[in-house]
Amino acid sequence: MYRVWNFITSYSILLIAGALLALIWANINAESYNHFVHLVLIPDFFIGELHESHGEITRTLTLHYLVNDVLMAFFFAIAAKEVWEAVILKNGSLRGKKAATPLIATLGGMVGPISIYLGIAYFMGSTTFDAVANGWAVPTATDIAFSYLVGRLVFGAGHPAVRFLLLLAIADDAAGLLILAIFYPTGDVALQWLGLSVGAAVLVYLLFNYLPRRMDKGDQLRRNSTRMRSVFGFWPYLIAGCLSWYGFQKAGLHPSLGLLPIIPTIPHADREFGIFAEAEKHLTDLLNHCEHLLKHPVEVILFFFGLLNAGVEFGAIGNPTWLVLGGLIIGKPLGVFIFGYIGAHVLRFGLPVGMKTSDLFVIGCVAAIGFTVSLFIASVAFESGPVQDAAKMGALLSFGAAVLAIVAGKITRVEKKQF
């Protein structure tokens, strides 16, 4: 069973603290909070938010841009690292038939929320639909840490449904990254700039990963690879990451995803121990070493992410709030259950031993906790204003899915398994 408690305590406590502080601040003094969020750090800079000044398009680096678009790239890099290892390495959690049903259920966990969100918006009338349609992806996300925490509470630490839930959550967020890249560009799309990202990834892989390993063929001591790491460390990959990030910004794609092309180029372990497995802290490969180095900085980054994005006035509750909540609390459980049933019984991929079909619905209820990535997508999907604030409130209120999951677990008579 995966041991991810350290991941939860590391990456969630400060995030919650930042979000709670933001809620209190925004409801006590909204003007000072908004001034802080949009604080200008460097005007007319080469990175930052696009705006027009004296007929020219320039960029301004604000505190919000620094956190959401620059620093959050490291958080998404960690998530991408876990997905990459789960897909590519021996015993990877997302490889082969064992991952089929969770992946199909993940698809349902996206189709369901989108259908509910857009369907209800359509019946609210064209005015409402036009205002909220761009936020269709907000309720598709699943917060990995909090869903795991609630999953343990409902099923017990040793229940196979917890592992199923973890696979679904990480696959869900991987799909969320693709949605951000494809459907939410930050400006006019100029895909030729992706050549910079691809070129940086290919070059750093060839020079600092592939060629040293090629030269070490037959050498069990791996002298060239060892020398390359001891001399250069992670610096070539960090430089390549900066170039890739800049390429994403210039391409009009969300730059917070800019490090993703670099993750597969970093030397990694030979096998995978599980998503956020505690055993990874004992691994010395460069990819895990980089994750260890990022641990504490990302904790602080998530605090500021919560602080800068969760500051919503309680009076902001509106139609987008209920649409996001409806997508998560209704669409997610139904989508996971229906598609999971199809994958397990119609397509005959089956369920893990010890897991019942009814557990799929409970998993869907747990996965309805959107929070982190839902907040992020809401900040990207909508311009600052009432609609964005209302959508963010829906993401925050999705914590109520925890109560729904506990009730669903009682009704379906989930048998807790602690070991």
Rosetta blueprint (number, residue, H / E / L):
1 M L
2 Y L
3 R L
4 V L
5 W H
6 N H
7 F H
8 I H
9 T H
10 S H
11 Y H
12 S H
13 I H
14 L H
15 L H
16 I H
17 A H
18 G H
19 A H
20 L H
21 L H
22 A H
23 L H
24 I H
25 W H
26 A H
27 N H
28 I H
29 N L
30 A H
31 E H
32 S H
33 Y H
34 N H
35 H H
36 F H
37 V H
38 H L
39 L L
40 V E
41 L E
42 I E
43 P E
44 D E
45 F E
46 F L
47 I L
48 G L
49 E E
50 L E
51 H E
52 E E
53 S E
54 H L
55 G L
56 E E
57 I E
58 T E
59 R E
60 T E
61 L E
62 T E
63 L H
64 H H
65 Y H
66 L H
67 V H
68 N H
69 D H
70 V H
71 L H
72 M H
73 A H
74 F H
75 F H
76 F H
77 A H
78 I H
79 A H
80 A H
81 K H
82 E H
83 V H
84 W H
85 E H
86 A H
87 V H
88 I H
89 L L
90 K E
91 N L
92 G L
93 S L
94 L L
95 R L
96 G L
97 K H
98 K H
99 A H
100 A H
101 T H
102 P H
103 L H
104 I H
105 A H
106 T H
107 L H
108 G H
109 G H
110 M H
111 V H
112 G H
113 P H
114 I H
115 S H
116 I H
117 Y H
118 L H
119 G H
120 I H
121 A H
122 Y H
123 F H
124 M L
125 G L
126 S H
127 T H
128 T H
129 F H
130 D H
131 A H
132 V H
133 A H
134 N H
135 G H
136 W L
137 A L
138 V H
139 P H
140 T H
141 A L
142 T L
143 D L
144 I H
145 A H
146 F H
147 S H
148 Y H
149 L H
150 V H
151 G H
152 R H
153 L H
154 V H
155 F H
156 G L
157 A L
158 G L
159 H L
160 P H
161 A H
162 V H
163 R H
164 F H
165 L H
166 L H
167 L H
168 L H
169 A H
170 I H
171 A H
172 D H
173 D H
174 A H
175 A H
176 G H
177 L H
178 L H
179 I H
180 L H
181 A H
182 I H
183 F H
184 Y L
185 P L
186 T L
187 G L
188 D L
189 V L
190 A L
191 L H
192 Q H
193 W H
194 L H
195 G H
196 L H
197 S H
198 V H
199 G H
200 A H
201 A H
202 V H
203 L H
204 V H
205 Y H
206 L H
207 L H
208 F H
209 N H
210 Y H
211 L H
212 P H
213 R H
214 R H
215 M H
216 D L
217 K L
218 G L
219 D L
220 Q L
221 L L
222 R L
223 R H
224 N H
225 S H
226 T H
227 R H
228 M H
229 R H
230 S H
231 V H
232 F H
233 G L
234 F L
235 W H
236 P H
237 Y H
238 L H
239 I H
240 A H
241 G H
242 C H
243 L H
244 S H
245 W H
246 Y H
247 G H
248 F H
249 Q H
250 K H
251 A H
252 G L
253 L L
254 H L
255 P H
256 S H
257 L H
258 G L
259 L L
260 L L
261 P L
262 I L
263 I H
264 P H
265 T H
266 I L
267 P L
268 H L
269 A L
270 D L
271 R E
272 E L
273 F L
274 G L
275 I L
276 F L
277 A L
278 E H
279 A H
280 E H
281 K H
282 H H
283 L L
284 T L
285 D L
286 L H
287 L H
288 N H
289 H H
290 C H
291 E H
292 H H
293 L H
294 L H
295 K H
296 H H
297 P H
298 V H
299 E H
300 V H
301 I H
302 L H
303 F H
304 F H
305 F H
306 G H
307 L H
308 L H
309 N H
310 A L
311 G L
312 V L
313 E L
314 F H
315 G H
316 A H
317 I L
318 G L
319 N H
320 P H
321 T H
322 W H
323 L H
324 V H
325 L H
326 G H
327 G H
328 L H
329 I H
330 I H
331 G H
332 K H
333 P H
334 L H
335 G H
336 V H
337 F H
338 I H
339 F H
340 G H
341 Y H
342 I H
343 G H
344 A H
345 H H
346 V H
347 L L
348 R L
349 F L
350 G L
351 L L
352 P L
353 V L
354 G L
355 M L
356 K L
357 T L
358 S L
359 D H
360 L H
361 F H
362 V H
363 I H
364 G H
365 C H
366 V H
367 A L
368 A L
369 I L
370 G L
371 F H
372 T H
373 V H
374 S H
375 L H
376 F H
377 I H
378 A H
379 S H
380 V H
381 A H
382 F L
383 E L
384 S L
385 G L
386 P H
387 V H
388 Q H
389 D H
390 A H
391 A H
392 K H
393 M H
394 G H
395 A H
396 L H
397 L H
398 S H
399 F H
400 G H
401 A H
402 A H
403 V H
404 L H
405 A H
406 I H
407 V H
408 A H
409 G H
410 K H
411 I H
412 T L
413 R L
414 V L
415 E L
416 K L
417 K L
418 Q L
419 F L
